[in-house]
Amino acid sequence: MCQLLLHKLGWGIEGLAFAQAITNTVTLAIILVFIFRSKKIRPCLQPLNGDSFKSWSVYIKYTLPTVVMCCAEWWAFEVLTVLAGILGVKALVTQTICL
């Protein structure tokens, strides 16, 4: 798909984005068809009710520090990338390769 839109039709970056959107949509459609057609998965699908939201404080207690740690790591890499870009092209290339 990418090869067709990028090289054959000459869409460039827009073609790559469009191909990715098509790929994600088709993947979602296949997964949804599988979920709703599978007899093994159907018993697991339950509607949301009040019981679904009980005891969320336990989950929040464990997930909040994890989310903060993951976001801090992500933001640190973003800051390092910006700083490497300020230093110049060679520093940015070196930092990108090291990641």
N, C-alpha and C positions, 0 to 999 in steps of 0.2 A: 504494500500500500504506500509506504513512504517513498519507495523507489519510483513508483508510478507518478505520484503527485509532485515529487521534487524534481526528478530528471526528465521524465517523459512529457509532463504537462507544463513544467517550468514554473511551478507555483512558489518555489523558494521556501522561506521560513513559514509562511502561511500554510503551505501544503503540508509541512510536517505537523503543525498544530492541528490542522484539520484531520490528518491521518490518525493522530493520537486521540482526538475526540471520537472519531469513528470506532477505533479499537476499544476504547473504554466503554462506549455505548453498547457495542456488540457483546463484550464480555459481561456487562451487567445484564443484558437480555438473556444470555445463555445461563447465567447463574440463577436468575429469577425463574426461568422455565424449569430448570432442574429442581429448584427448591419446591415449587408448587406442583410438580409432577411426580416427585419421589414419594413413595409411600412410607419410607423409613424416616424421612424428615418431617412429614406432616404432623405427627403427634407432638413434636417439639414446639411447633408454632402455637403460641398461646396469646390471646389478646392482653393488652395492658390493662391492669386494674390497680386498685389501691395497694394491694399486696406487693406489687412490683416495686414500689417506692419506699417500702419499709426498710429500716436499718441501713440507710445510705450513709449515715455518719461513720459506720465502720469502714466502708469503702473509701470515703473521702479521707479518712485518717491515714490510710495507707497509700492512696494514689496522689494526694496533693504534694508530698515531698518528692515523689518520683517525677511528677510533672515539672516541678520547679527545677529539679536537677537536670532533666532532659532539655528544658528550655534554656537553662543557663549554659549548658554545653553548646547548644545550637547557636545561641547569641554570641558566645565567645568565638566560635569559628567565623561567624559573620563579621565581627569586629576585626578579627585578624585578617580576613580577606580585604576589608576596606583599607586597613592600615598598610597591607602589602601593596594594594593598588596605589596608594599615595606615594609609597617608596619608589615605584617604577615598575616597568613591565617585567624585568628579570626577577624581581622579588615576588611579583604576583604569580609568575609561571612556577617559580620554585615552591611557593606556598601551595599552589594548586596541585602540583605533583606530589607533594608530601601528604596531602589529605588523602 
